[in-house]
Amino acid sequence: MRDPETAPAVVERLTSDPDPAVRAAAARHPNLPRPRLTELLDDEELAHPAAANPALDVAEIRRLARTLGDPAGPCVDTLI
């Protein structure tokens, strides 16, 4: 899952792979289609890898910070 050219459909399919490491790598892959990435943010197993996905947009990051609480406190908006 290190190939940045991996097709989005392949990355999406790999989020259902039997191997947990493969699923986590796919959740972090920047070519993961946005609808699937959003789904994975609510998946107990893959929420953390999905939250580390570089394709996650700023609005979603802010929503997560508000929903989950941010140990950095009010400075989170100034960093994003």
Phi and psi restraints in degrees (value plus and minus 20) as a CYANA .aco file:
   2 ARG   PHI    -111.5   -71.5
   2 ARG   PSI     -29.3    10.7
   3 ASP   PHI     -97.1   -57.1
   3 ASP   PSI      94.0   134.0
   4 PRO   PHI     -88.5   -48.5
   4 PRO   PSI     -31.3     8.7
   5 GLU   PHI    -113.7   -73.7
   5 GLU   PSI     -16.4    23.6
   6 THR   PHI     -77.8   -37.8
   6 THR   PSI     111.7   151.7
   7 ALA   PHI     -82.9   -42.9
   7 ALA   PSI     120.9   160.9
   8 PRO   PHI     -73.4   -33.4
   8 PRO   PSI     -59.5   -19.5
   9 ALA   PHI     -83.7   -43.7
   9 ALA   PSI     -56.3   -16.3
  10 VAL   PHI     -89.1   -49.1
  10 VAL   PSI     -64.8   -24.8
  11 VAL   PHI     -79.1   -39.1
  11 VAL   PSI     -65.4   -25.4
  12 GLU   PHI     -80.4   -40.4
  12 GLU   PSI     -64.0   -24.0
  13 ARG   PHI     -81.7   -41.7
  13 ARG   PSI     -57.6   -17.6
  14 LEU   PHI     -90.1   -50.1
  14 LEU   PSI     -34.4     5.6
  15 THR   PHI     -89.9   -49.9
  15 THR   PSI     -28.7    11.3
  16 SER   PHI    -132.7   -92.7
  16 SER   PSI      -7.7    32.3
  17 ASP   PHI     -82.1   -42.1
  17 ASP   PSI     129.1   169.1
  18 PRO   PHI     -85.5   -45.5
  18 PRO   PSI     -43.7    -3.7
  19 ASP   PHI    -105.9   -65.9
  19 ASP   PSI     101.2   141.2
  20 PRO   PHI     -79.6   -39.6
  20 PRO   PSI     -53.7   -13.7
  21 ALA   PHI     -88.1   -48.1
  21 ALA   PSI     -56.5   -16.5
  22 VAL   PHI     -87.8   -47.8
  22 VAL   PSI     -63.9   -23.9
  23 ARG   PHI     -79.7   -39.7
  23 ARG   PSI     -63.9   -23.9
  24 ALA   PHI     -85.3   -45.3
  24 ALA   PSI     -62.1   -22.1
  25 ALA   PHI     -83.5   -43.5
  25 ALA   PSI     -60.3   -20.3
  26 ALA   PHI     -85.5   -45.5
  26 ALA   PSI     -57.7   -17.7
  27 ALA   PHI     -84.3   -44.3
  27 ALA   PSI     -48.8    -8.8
  28 ARG   PHI    -107.9   -67.9
  28 ARG   PSI     -31.7     8.3
  29 HIS   PHI     -89.9   -49.9
  29 HIS   PSI     112.1   152.1
  30 PRO   PHI     -85.9   -45.9
  30 PRO   PSI     -35.5     4.5
  31 ASN   PHI    -111.9   -71.9
  31 ASN   PSI     -14.8    25.2
  32 LEU   PHI     -84.1   -44.1
  32 LEU   PSI     105.9   145.9
  33 PRO   PHI     -76.8   -36.8
  33 PRO   PSI     118.1   158.1
  34 ARG   PHI     -73.3   -33.3
  34 ARG   PSI     -62.9   -22.9
  35 PRO   PHI     -79.5   -39.5
  35 PRO   PSI     -59.9   -19.9
  36 ARG   PHI     -90.8   -50.8
  36 ARG   PSI     -58.6   -18.6
  37 LEU   PHI     -78.6   -38.6
  37 LEU   PSI     -65.2   -25.2
  38 THR   PHI     -82.0   -42.0
  38 THR   PSI     -60.9   -20.9
  39 GLU   PHI     -79.5   -39.5
  39 GLU   PSI     -63.9   -23.9
  40 LEU   PHI     -87.8   -47.8
  40 LEU   PSI     -41.4    -1.4
  41 LEU   PHI     -84.9   -44.9
  41 LEU   PSI     -40.5    -0.5
  42 ASP   PHI    -122.1   -82.1
  42 ASP   PSI     -15.5    24.5
  43 ASP   PHI    -110.0   -70.0
  43 ASP   PSI     102.8   142.8
  44 GLU   PHI     -75.8   -35.8
  44 GLU   PSI     -60.8   -20.8
  45 GLU   PHI     -95.7   -55.7
  45 GLU   PSI     -58.6   -18.6
  46 LEU   PHI    -129.0   -89.0
  46 LEU   PSI     -13.3    26.7
  47 ALA   PHI     -81.4   -41.4
  47 ALA   PSI     -63.8   -23.8
  48 HIS   PHI     -87.3   -47.3
  48 HIS   PSI     -67.4   -27.4
  49 PRO   PHI     -81.8   -41.8
  49 PRO   PSI     -58.1   -18.1
  50 ALA   PHI     -84.8   -44.8
  50 ALA   PSI     -57.9   -17.9
  51 ALA   PHI     -87.1   -47.1
  51 ALA   PSI     -40.0     0.0
  52 ALA   PHI    -110.0   -70.0
  52 ALA   PSI     -18.9    21.1
  53 ASN   PHI     -87.7   -47.7
  53 ASN   PSI     106.0   146.0
  54 PRO   PHI     -87.6   -47.6
  54 PRO   PSI     -33.6     6.4
  55 ALA   PHI    -105.6   -65.6
  55 ALA   PSI     -24.5    15.5
  56 LEU   PHI     -83.8   -43.8
  56 LEU   PSI     108.1   148.1
  57 ASP   PHI    -100.8   -60.8
  57 ASP   PSI     140.2   180.2
  58 VAL   PHI     -79.2   -39.2
  58 VAL   PSI     -60.4   -20.4
  59 ALA   PHI     -81.3   -41.3
  59 ALA   PSI     -59.9   -19.9
  60 GLU   PHI     -89.8   -49.8
  60 GLU   PSI     -58.4   -18.4
  61 ILE   PHI     -81.5   -41.5
  61 ILE   PSI     -64.5   -24.5
  62 ARG   PHI     -82.8   -42.8
  62 ARG   PSI     -60.6   -20.6
  63 ARG   PHI     -81.5   -41.5
  63 ARG   PSI     -63.8   -23.8
  64 LEU   PHI     -83.0   -43.0
  64 LEU   PSI     -61.6   -21.6
  65 ALA   PHI     -83.4   -43.4
  65 ALA   PSI     -60.5   -20.5
  66 ARG   PHI     -89.4   -49.4
  66 ARG   PSI     -61.0   -21.0
  67 THR   PHI     -89.7   -49.7
  67 THR   PSI     -64.0   -24.0
  68 LEU   PHI    -113.4   -73.4
  68 LEU   PSI     -32.8     7.2
  69 GLY   PHI      62.6   102.6
  69 GLY   PSI     126.3   166.3
  70 ASP   PHI    -145.7  -105.7
  70 ASP   PSI     100.9   140.9
  71 PRO   PHI     -84.5   -44.5
  71 PRO   PSI     -36.4     3.6
  72 ALA   PHI     -97.6   -57.6
  72 ALA   PSI     -30.3     9.7
  73 GLY   PHI      56.4    96.4
  73 GLY   PSI    -173.2  -133.2
  74 PRO   PHI     -87.8   -47.8
  74 PRO   PSI     -28.1    11.9
  75 CYS   PHI     -93.7   -53.7
  75 CYS   PSI     -30.2     9.8
  76 VAL   PHI     -76.5   -36.5
  76 VAL   PSI     -61.1   -21.1
  77 ASP   PHI     -87.4   -47.4
  77 ASP   PSI     -48.2    -8.2
  78 THR   PHI     -98.0   -58.0
  78 THR   PSI     -39.1     0.9
  79 LEU   PHI    -107.5   -67.5
  79 LEU   PSI     -40.1    -0.1
